[in-house]
Amino acid sequence: MAPQSISTVARQFGLRSSALRYYERIGLLPRVRISGGKRHYDESIVNRIAIIQRARAAGFSLADIRELFSGYSDSVPVSRRWRELTKRKQVELEAATQRIRDMQALLEKMARCGCDALDACGDRIRGKVKC
């Protein structure tokens, strides 16, 4: 595949050209070839952008993605890198899921509130009165 311009690649991924320049600036993308004052992306960089976008869609932060690309020794297989990162992400998701469940339970409790005044809710929250 012939190198593609930054605008072509950005359009392909639904990104702005500035996002690709930012990815380059923070080290997610290698410095690209500039010809005629324009950046040109070869297939390996386009593939890397696809990985970045897929990881972002799965909830990985840019720091997580940077770790995937450069946070390991070259001898560490990519499969192991993904396993380690996804294991951490799954722990985060479980914690977020528990927070959501706790919030849902609290909202259900609040929806059943029979208090006539907010002060009474404060007493109930502090356990002075059953809700």
N, C-alpha and C positions, 0 to 999 in steps of 0.2 A: 504494500500500500504506500502510495506517495504521501509525504508529509502534508499535514492539513493546517490551515491557518487557525489562529486562536478563535476567531469568530465562528468558523465552521465547527470546531470542536465544542465550543461553548453552547452553540445551538443544539448540537447533537445530544448534549446532556441536560439541556434546560437550565444552563447556568449563564451567568454574565461573564464576560471576558475578565472582569476585575477579580472574580472568584478564582479563576485559573492563575492569574498573576499572584494573588494572595497565597494560594496553595504552593506556588513556587517560592515565594518569599519566606514562608514558614517551614519549608523543607519537605513538604509532602510530595512535591514534584521536583525532579531535577531541573537544573538550569537548562533551558531549551535553546535550540539553534535559532538565532535571529538573522534573517536574511532580508535585505531591503527594508530594514527597520521594523520587520514584523516577525512575531514568534511563529515557529512551525513545529508541529507535534508529530512525531513518528508513532508507529503502531504501539510500541512498548509504553509510551506515555499515555496514549489513549486508553490502553488496557488498565493502566494504573488509575486513571481517572474513573473508569468503570468500577474498579474495586473501591475507591474512595466513596463513590456515590452509593454503592450497595451497602457499604458499612455504615454510612450516614443514615440511610433508610432503616437500618436495623437498630439505630440508636447509639452507635458508637460516636464518641466525641472526636474532634480533630486530634486531640492528644493521644487518644487510643489508637487512632489510625497511624499517627506518626510512630508510635511504639511498634505497631505491626511492621512497618517498613524499615525502621532504623533502630529499634530498641532491643534488638537481639543480635547475637553473633551471626555472621553469615552461615555458620555451620548448623544453626537451628532451623529445622525444616518449617516451611510455611504452615503445614498442617498442625504442628505443635503450637505455633504462634497463635493460630486461630483458636485452638482448643483452650489455651490459657486465657485469651481475651474473652472468649464467649462464656467461659466458666465464671469469670468476674462479672460480666454483664448479666448473667442469669441470677447471680446473687443480688445484684442491684435491683433487678426486676422483681424478685421475690420480696425484697424490702419495700419497694414501691407498691406492690400488690397488697401487702399487709397494711400499709398506710391508707390505701384506698378503702380496704375493708373496714378499718377502724373509722374512717371518715363516714362511710355509709352507715355504720351502726350509730354513730353520733347523730347524723342527720335524721335517721329514723326516730331516734329518741327525742330529738328536738321537735320533730313534726308532731309528736304525741304530747307535747307540752300543754299543760292545762293551766299554766300560771296566768294570773290577771295582771301582774306587774313584773318588770324586769328584775326588781330587787328579789322577788320570790324565786326567780330562776337562779339568781346568784346563790341563794340559800340551798337550793336543790343541787346545784353544781358542787358546792362545797360539802355536800352530804348531810346538811343539817335537817333536810326534809326529803323524803322519798319522792322521786319523780315518776 
